Amino acid sequence: MSDGIAWIGAHSTAGSSAAHPGMLGGISLTCARGVDADEFLIALGADLDELADRTLCGDLLVPVRRPGDRSPHVNRAMYGTCGEWVYVLEDWGAATWAAGYRKVESMRPAPDEEIVCVALNAWSPPHRIIHAPGDESARQAEFGQDTGEGSALDAALHAAGAVFPSIGEVGEAAAVAHFEEYGPRLPEAVFTAVGDYCGLSVDRAAVEAGDLPAVLIPMV
């Protein structure tokens, strides 16, 4: 049963689920429209043959990296489509697109290609939302903020309660009190907003069981 993507945010602090058949905790999300699904995955570094195999995540063999091994460090990425969007789920602590779009040419946002990324950045906080609206630029915000572009995505973040008042707006005491009360639910609110904006629904049971296709993507 599909239930939006709020569940991804609700499990954001559960840590990586890489030892399990699928994913549940600590998932970062990248979704794109205006680009072919396979082309987007190839831009992220997916292998052509591996992509053609359509191997389910639960059956994907992730090589064990040993000291002195010269092969690149790879992370699994589960993917699917919903409406106009292709989505990529990663539970290694970050999102490949967020880590690489500034320095890897194939990942740079192209004209008429919209990308929304929610990167948990476990190794280099804070959590971030990045939006490339289709004009070859990318705007980002930390969780609790909007991107400042006045977009429909920003409106969805506000509607979901994912934008917190700043100290400049309400004073330090009120801002801290708001964060203490609503902070634990902030990741769920962010994913709710992104799901509402994109019209995105991802089946939690299929993701947890590893029943969606996956590829190995080199770490950038």
C-alpha positions as CSV (number, residue, x, y, z in Angstrom):
1,M,0.0,0.0,0.0
2,S,1.4,3.4,-1.0
3,D,1.4,6.1,1.7
4,G,3.1,9.2,0.2
5,I,6.7,9.7,1.4
6,A,6.2,11.1,4.9
7,W,7.3,7.7,6.3
8,I,10.8,8.3,4.9
9,G,11.1,11.4,7.1
10,A,9.6,9.6,10.1
11,H,12.4,7.1,9.9
12,S,15.2,9.6,9.1
13,T,17.0,9.1,12.4
14,A,16.8,5.3,12.4
15,G,20.2,5.0,10.8
16,S,21.3,3.2,7.7
17,S,19.4,0.0,6.8
18,A,22.1,-1.3,4.4
19,A,22.3,-4.6,6.2
20,H,18.7,-5.4,5.3
21,P,17.1,-6.5,2.0
22,G,15.7,-3.1,1.3
23,M,15.8,0.4,3.0
24,L,13.9,2.1,5.8
25,G,16.1,4.3,8.0
26,G,18.2,7.2,7.0
27,I,17.0,7.5,3.4
28,S,17.9,10.5,1.2
29,L,15.7,11.2,-1.8
30,T,16.4,12.6,-5.2
31,C,13.6,13.0,-7.8
32,A,13.7,14.4,-11.3
33,R,11.3,15.2,-14.1
34,G,12.0,16.2,-17.7
35,V,14.6,13.5,-18.1
36,D,14.4,9.8,-18.9
37,A,14.7,7.6,-15.8
38,D,17.7,5.5,-17.2
39,E,19.5,8.7,-18.4
40,F,19.2,10.2,-14.9
41,L,20.6,7.1,-13.3
42,I,23.4,6.9,-15.8
43,A,24.2,10.6,-15.0
44,L,24.5,9.6,-11.4
45,G,27.1,6.9,-12.3
46,A,25.0,3.8,-12.8
47,D,26.4,1.0,-14.9
48,L,24.6,0.4,-18.2
49,D,24.6,-3.4,-18.0
50,E,23.6,-3.3,-14.4
51,L,20.8,-0.9,-15.1
52,A,19.5,-3.1,-18.0
53,D,19.3,-6.1,-15.6
54,R,16.7,-4.4,-13.4
55,T,18.0,-6.3,-10.4
56,L,15.8,-5.9,-7.3
57,C,17.5,-4.3,-4.3
58,G,17.1,-7.4,-2.2
59,D,19.1,-9.4,-4.8
60,L,21.7,-6.8,-5.4
61,L,25.2,-7.9,-4.4
62,V,27.2,-5.1,-2.8
63,P,31.0,-5.9,-3.0
64,V,32.8,-5.8,0.3
65,R,35.6,-3.3,0.2
66,R,38.9,-4.5,1.7
67,P,41.9,-2.4,2.6
68,G,44.1,-1.9,-0.5
69,D,41.2,-2.6,-2.9
70,R,41.5,-0.1,-5.8
71,S,37.9,-0.5,-6.9
72,P,35.7,2.5,-6.2
73,H,33.5,2.6,-3.1
74,V,29.9,2.1,-4.3
75,N,26.5,2.6,-2.7
76,R,23.3,1.0,-3.6
77,A,20.5,3.2,-5.0
78,M,16.9,2.0,-5.2
79,Y,14.8,3.7,-7.9
80,G,11.3,3.9,-9.4
81,T,8.9,6.2,-11.2
82,C,5.7,8.0,-10.1
83,G,3.8,10.1,-12.5
84,E,6.3,12.5,-14.3
85,W,9.1,11.8,-11.7
86,V,11.9,9.3,-11.4
87,Y,13.0,8.9,-7.8
88,V,16.2,7.6,-6.3
89,L,16.5,6.4,-2.7
90,E,19.9,6.1,-1.0
91,D,20.6,5.1,2.6
92,W,24.4,5.6,2.9
93,G,24.1,8.9,4.7
94,A,23.7,11.4,1.8
95,A,22.4,11.7,-1.8
96,T,24.8,11.2,-4.7
97,W,23.2,14.0,-6.8
98,A,23.6,16.5,-3.9
99,A,27.2,15.5,-3.4
100,G,28.1,15.7,-7.1
101,Y,26.0,18.2,-9.0
102,R,28.5,21.1,-8.5
103,K,31.6,19.2,-9.7
104,V,30.3,16.3,-12.0
105,E,29.3,17.6,-15.4
106,S,26.7,14.9,-16.0
107,M,24.9,15.8,-12.8
108,R,24.5,19.5,-13.5
109,P,20.9,20.5,-13.8
110,A,19.9,21.0,-17.4
111,P,17.3,23.3,-18.9
112,D,13.8,22.1,-18.5
113,E,15.0,19.4,-16.1
114,E,13.6,19.8,-12.6
115,I,15.3,18.1,-9.6
116,V,14.3,18.1,-6.0
117,C,16.7,16.5,-3.5
118,V,16.4,15.9,0.2
119,A,19.8,15.0,1.5
120,L,20.3,13.9,5.1
121,N,24.1,14.6,5.0
122,A,24.8,12.3,8.0
123,W,28.6,12.9,7.6
124,S,28.4,16.7,7.0
125,P,25.2,18.2,8.5
126,P,22.8,19.9,8.3
127,H,20.0,18.2,6.4
128,R,19.3,20.1,3.2
129,I,16.7,20.5,0.5
130,I,18.0,21.4,-2.9
131,H,15.7,22.5,-5.8
132,A,16.8,22.9,-9.4
133,P,13.6,24.3,-11.0
134,G,14.7,23.9,-14.6
135,D,16.7,27.0,-15.3
136,E,20.1,25.4,-14.8
137,S,20.4,26.8,-11.3
138,A,20.0,25.1,-7.9
139,R,18.8,26.7,-4.7
140,Q,19.1,25.1,-1.3
141,A,17.9,25.4,2.2
142,E,18.4,23.7,5.6
143,F,15.6,21.8,7.2
144,G,13.3,24.4,8.8
145,Q,13.8,26.9,6.0
146,D,12.4,27.5,2.5
147,T,14.6,28.1,-0.5
148,G,13.7,31.7,-0.8
149,E,12.5,31.4,-4.4
150,G,8.8,31.8,-3.6
151,S,8.1,28.7,-5.5
152,A,5.3,26.1,-5.2
153,L,7.8,23.9,-3.4
154,D,8.3,26.7,-0.8
155,A,4.5,27.0,-0.5
156,A,4.3,23.2,0.1
157,L,7.0,23.5,2.8
158,H,5.1,26.2,4.6
159,A,1.8,24.3,4.3
160,A,3.4,21.2,5.8
161,G,4.8,23.1,8.8
162,A,8.3,22.5,7.5
163,V,9.4,26.2,7.8
164,F,10.2,27.3,11.3
165,P,10.1,30.9,12.5
166,S,13.5,32.6,12.7
167,I,15.0,34.4,15.6
168,G,14.7,37.6,13.6
169,E,11.0,37.1,13.2
170,V,9.9,36.0,16.6
171,G,12.9,36.4,19.0
172,E,15.3,33.8,20.3
173,A,13.1,32.4,23.1
174,A,10.1,31.8,20.8
175,A,12.3,30.3,18.0
176,V,13.9,27.9,20.5
177,A,10.6,26.9,22.0
178,H,9.1,26.2,18.5
179,F,12.1,24.1,17.6
180,E,11.9,22.1,20.9
181,E,8.2,21.4,20.3
182,Y,8.2,20.7,16.6
183,G,11.8,19.8,15.8
184,P,11.4,16.0,16.2
185,R,8.7,16.0,13.5
186,L,10.6,18.3,11.1
187,P,12.0,15.6,8.8
188,E,8.5,14.1,8.4
189,A,7.1,17.5,7.6
190,V,9.9,18.1,4.9
191,F,9.2,14.8,3.2
192,T,5.5,15.4,3.4
193,A,6.0,18.8,1.6
194,V,8.2,17.3,-1.1
195,G,5.7,14.5,-1.6
196,D,2.8,16.9,-1.9
197,Y,4.7,19.1,-4.3
198,C,5.8,16.3,-6.6
199,G,2.7,14.2,-6.2
200,L,5.0,11.5,-5.1
201,S,4.0,8.3,-3.4
202,V,6.5,5.4,-2.7
203,D,5.4,2.1,-1.3
204,R,7.1,1.6,2.1
205,A,6.5,-2.1,2.1
206,A,8.2,-2.6,-1.3
207,V,11.2,-0.4,-0.3
208,E,11.6,-2.1,3.1
209,A,11.5,-5.5,1.4
210,G,13.9,-4.5,-1.4
211,D,11.3,-5.2,-4.0
212,L,12.2,-2.2,-6.2
213,P,15.1,-2.2,-8.7
214,A,18.5,-0.9,-7.6
215,V,21.9,-0.2,-9.0
216,L,25.4,0.5,-7.5
217,I,26.5,4.1,-7.8
218,P,30.2,5.1,-7.2
219,M,30.7,7.6,-4.4
220,V,31.6,11.0,-5.7
